Amino acid sequence: MSAWPSLLLAPELGDLTDDVRRLFHELERAGMSTAIVGQCTPSLDVIETDETIEIVMDLPGVSMAAVRVMMKGEVVVIAGHKVPDGPSADGDYHLVERGSGRFARAVRIVPPFDGAQAAASLLNGELRIVLPKIHDRRGQGRRLSVTDAPIGHRC
């Protein structure tokens, strides 16, 4: 593979590079073009509410078939590719600012989240990943009822 996004080569991400490589191979097997050269870095926001953590990424012109989302530990990886628009048959580019090519973004999420209940949608060029939070109940008081019924065995 050529031109890996530098974020994925960071030592603290460990073996995620292999996982992303597998995601790109999966995209290629699904018929996504391997001729796409370059890389892009779509913008994203991470939003925390009382109940969720949301990752919102701008992916205009990217199909659902060209996007993969993977969770590993506390890291969410979004990988895919954006096919470049070519100039019309009777024109040439004078300025190119819109990125195209492969992309991979890794987002470390600190609060614990329920990966089994996570959901992702791509609508109108916006990828939205919703991660329900797992609330830590340690340290919270809990009242116990006192009864006169026997409970458990004594040693």
Contacts in CASP RR format, 6 or more apart in sequence:
PFRMAT RR
TARGET T0000
AUTHOR 0000-0000-0000
METHOD contacts of the structure
MODEL  1
MSAWPSLLLAPELGDLTDDVRRLFHELERAGMSTAIVGQCTPSLDVIETD
ETIEIVMDLPGVSMAAVRVMMKGEVVVIAGHKVPDGPSADGDYHLVERGS
GRFARAVRIVPPFDGAQAAASLLNGELRIVLPKIHDRRGQGRRLSVTDAP
IGHRC
1 21 0 8 1.000
1 24 0 8 1.000
2 37 0 8 1.000
2 38 0 8 1.000
3 37 0 8 1.000
3 38 0 8 1.000
3 39 0 8 1.000
3 102 0 8 1.000
4 17 0 8 1.000
4 20 0 8 1.000
4 39 0 8 1.000
4 104 0 8 1.000
5 39 0 8 1.000
5 41 0 8 1.000
5 102 0 8 1.000
5 103 0 8 1.000
5 104 0 8 1.000
5 105 0 8 1.000
7 13 0 8 1.000
7 104 0 8 1.000
7 105 0 8 1.000
7 106 0 8 1.000
8 16 0 8 1.000
8 17 0 8 1.000
8 20 0 8 1.000
8 104 0 8 1.000
8 106 0 8 1.000
9 17 0 8 1.000
13 75 0 8 1.000
13 106 0 8 1.000
16 72 0 8 1.000
16 75 0 8 1.000
16 77 0 8 1.000
16 106 0 8 1.000
19 70 0 8 1.000
19 72 0 8 1.000
19 77 0 8 1.000
20 77 0 8 1.000
20 79 0 8 1.000
20 104 0 8 1.000
20 106 0 8 1.000
23 68 0 8 1.000
23 70 0 8 1.000
23 77 0 8 1.000
23 79 0 8 1.000
23 80 0 8 1.000
23 104 0 8 1.000
24 79 0 8 1.000
24 80 0 8 1.000
24 102 0 8 1.000
24 104 0 8 1.000
26 68 0 8 1.000
27 66 0 8 1.000
27 68 0 8 1.000
27 79 0 8 1.000
27 80 0 8 1.000
27 81 0 8 1.000
28 34 0 8 1.000
30 65 0 8 1.000
32 65 0 8 1.000
32 66 0 8 1.000
32 80 0 8 1.000
32 81 0 8 1.000
33 81 0 8 1.000
33 83 0 8 1.000
36 81 0 8 1.000
36 83 0 8 1.000
36 84 0 8 1.000
36 100 0 8 1.000
36 101 0 8 1.000
36 102 0 8 1.000
37 101 0 8 1.000
38 100 0 8 1.000
38 101 0 8 1.000
38 102 0 8 1.000
39 101 0 8 1.000
39 102 0 8 1.000
39 103 0 8 1.000
40 82 0 8 1.000
40 99 0 8 1.000
40 100 0 8 1.000
40 101 0 8 1.000
40 102 0 8 1.000
40 103 0 8 1.000
41 103 0 8 1.000
41 105 0 8 1.000
42 57 0 8 1.000
42 58 0 8 1.000
42 59 0 8 1.000
42 82 0 8 1.000
42 103 0 8 1.000
42 105 0 8 1.000
43 57 0 8 1.000
43 58 0 8 1.000
44 55 0 8 1.000
44 56 0 8 1.000
44 57 0 8 1.000
44 58 0 8 1.000
44 78 0 8 1.000
44 105 0 8 1.000
44 107 0 8 1.000
45 54 0 8 1.000
45 55 0 8 1.000
45 56 0 8 1.000
45 57 0 8 1.000
46 53 0 8 1.000
46 54 0 8 1.000
46 55 0 8 1.000
46 56 0 8 1.000
46 107 0 8 1.000
46 109 0 8 1.000
47 53 0 8 1.000
47 54 0 8 1.000
47 55 0 8 1.000
47 56 0 8 1.000
48 54 0 8 1.000
48 111 0 8 1.000
50 133 0 8 1.000
51 132 0 8 1.000
51 133 0 8 1.000
52 130 0 8 1.000
52 131 0 8 1.000
52 132 0 8 1.000
52 133 0 8 1.000
53 109 0 8 1.000
53 111 0 8 1.000
53 113 0 8 1.000
53 130 0 8 1.000
53 131 0 8 1.000
53 133 0 8 1.000
54 128 0 8 1.000
54 129 0 8 1.000
54 130 0 8 1.000
54 131 0 8 1.000
55 76 0 8 1.000
55 78 0 8 1.000
55 107 0 8 1.000
55 127 0 8 1.000
55 128 0 8 1.000
55 129 0 8 1.000
55 131 0 8 1.000
56 126 0 8 1.000
56 127 0 8 1.000
56 128 0 8 1.000
56 129 0 8 1.000
57 78 0 8 1.000
57 105 0 8 1.000
57 126 0 8 1.000
57 127 0 8 1.000
57 129 0 8 1.000
58 125 0 8 1.000
58 126 0 8 1.000
58 127 0 8 1.000
59 67 0 8 1.000
59 82 0 8 1.000
59 122 0 8 1.000
59 125 0 8 1.000
59 126 0 8 1.000
59 127 0 8 1.000
60 125 0 8 1.000
61 82 0 8 1.000
61 83 0 8 1.000
61 125 0 8 1.000
62 80 0 8 1.000
62 81 0 8 1.000
62 82 0 8 1.000
62 122 0 8 1.000
62 125 0 8 1.000
64 122 0 8 1.000
66 80 0 8 1.000
66 81 0 8 1.000
66 82 0 8 1.000
66 83 0 8 1.000
67 78 0 8 1.000
67 79 0 8 1.000
67 80 0 8 1.000
67 122 0 8 1.000
67 127 0 8 1.000
68 78 0 8 1.000
68 79 0 8 1.000
68 80 0 8 1.000
69 76 0 8 1.000
69 77 0 8 1.000
69 78 0 8 1.000
69 120 0 8 1.000
69 127 0 8 1.000
69 129 0 8 1.000
70 76 0 8 1.000
70 77 0 8 1.000
70 79 0 8 1.000
71 77 0 8 1.000
71 115 0 8 1.000
71 118 0 8 1.000
74 108 0 8 1.000
74 109 0 8 1.000
74 110 0 8 1.000
74 112 0 8 1.000
75 106 0 8 1.000
75 107 0 8 1.000
75 108 0 8 1.000
75 109 0 8 1.000
76 106 0 8 1.000
76 107 0 8 1.000
76 109 0 8 1.000
76 129 0 8 1.000
76 131 0 8 1.000
77 104 0 8 1.000
77 105 0 8 1.000
77 106 0 8 1.000
77 107 0 8 1.000
78 103 0 8 1.000
78 104 0 8 1.000
78 105 0 8 1.000
78 107 0 8 1.000
78 127 0 8 1.000
78 129 0 8 1.000
79 102 0 8 1.000
79 103 0 8 1.000
79 104 0 8 1.000
79 105 0 8 1.000
80 102 0 8 1.000
80 103 0 8 1.000
80 104 0 8 1.000
81 101 0 8 1.000
81 102 0 8 1.000
81 103 0 8 1.000
82 99 0 8 1.000
82 100 0 8 1.000
82 101 0 8 1.000
82 103 0 8 1.000
83 100 0 8 1.000
83 101 0 8 1.000
84 99 0 8 1.000
84 100 0 8 1.000
84 101 0 8 1.000
85 98 0 8 1.000
85 100 0 8 1.000
86 93 0 8 1.000
87 93 0 8 1.000
109 131 0 8 1.000
111 133 0 8 1.000
111 134 0 8 1.000
112 133 0 8 1.000
112 134 0 8 1.000
112 136 0 8 1.000
113 131 0 8 1.000
113 132 0 8 1.000
113 133 0 8 1.000
113 134 0 8 1.000
114 131 0 8 1.000
114 132 0 8 1.000
114 133 0 8 1.000
114 134 0 8 1.000
115 131 0 8 1.000
115 132 0 8 1.000
117 132 0 8 1.000
118 129 0 8 1.000
118 130 0 8 1.000
118 131 0 8 1.000
118 132 0 8 1.000
119 129 0 8 1.000
119 130 0 8 1.000
120 127 0 8 1.000
120 128 0 8 1.000
120 129 0 8 1.000
120 130 0 8 1.000
121 127 0 8 1.000
121 128 0 8 1.000
122 128 0 8 1.000
END
